Amino acid sequence: MDVAPNRKALVTGGASGFGKEIAVRLRDAGAAVAVVDIDGEKARATAEQLGNGAIGIGADVRSPEQMRAAVAETTDAFGGLDTLVASAGVFTMGRIEEVSEADWDLTIDVNMKGAFTALQAAAPALRESGRRGRVVTIGSDSGRRGFPTQSVYVASKFGLIGFTESIAAELASDGVTVNCICPVYCPTSGMGQQVLGVKAELQHRSRESIVADSASRNPLGRNATEADVADATMFFVSEHASFLTGVTLDVDGGAKLGAVPGVDA
């Protein structure tokens, strides 16, 4: 699958999980990549691993000022910006009575406002990229149906899908495509490990049994991997997806097939 070797990309949450795998794939395909992460040291270390053509930037996606600065640094370094991957995210789990206002604020701020600040900062450069603009937001299967004890996270991911569709309509006239990827549970990612720890504590089960049970319940018989999400991202970034925008792609192994929203979880 061809990706233009001179593509200029910025990946939020790029120092770990899905974001890091996507940054690696983009750089391997010849793109210049800005790895943006709240942990600036990890962002710079990741960029060093990627080699020439990558830079690491410490920035909090909750801050419009920091994201504007990150985009400015990227465009200065690369001579423009035509690709944005909004992968930064946090996870909150708990019964509604247990969720604090701080939990709500952090989850909505990172998962929704973070995509907003990144897109708002990047939009001018994307519009000016010569109809090459690509935006990919990283959602979740929790943005497609409700799960018990995940109300705040679910709300943030449902909102992200709606935001993605709205921006897709707004940027289409400039040839910028905006799409969302919704992966099912990925136990090997940092967030997946966090979810696994919470589930193990709540269900009084071993981590291994939870991972195995999750895989066995998937129609394709396994859990998602970072590579699955990176594959989908590379498709949306490629010219093969130039006529797709406002699309939400379920990278879930068919997990939703035959499921009853709010019941099967």
Secondary structure, 3 states (H helix, E strand, C coil): CCCCCCCEEEEECCCCHHHHHHHHHHHHCCCEEEEEECCHHHHHHHHHHHCCCEEEEECCCCCHHHHHHHHHHHHHHHCCCCEEEECCCCCCCCCCCCCCHHHHHHHHHHHHHHHHHHHHHHHHHHHCCCCCCEEEEECCHHHCCCCCCCHHHHHHHHHHHHHHHHHHHHHHHHCCEEEEEEECCCCCCHHHHHHHHHHHHHHCCCHHHHHHHHHHHCCCCCCCCHHHHHHHHHHHHCHHHCCCCCCEEEECCCCCCCCCCCCCC
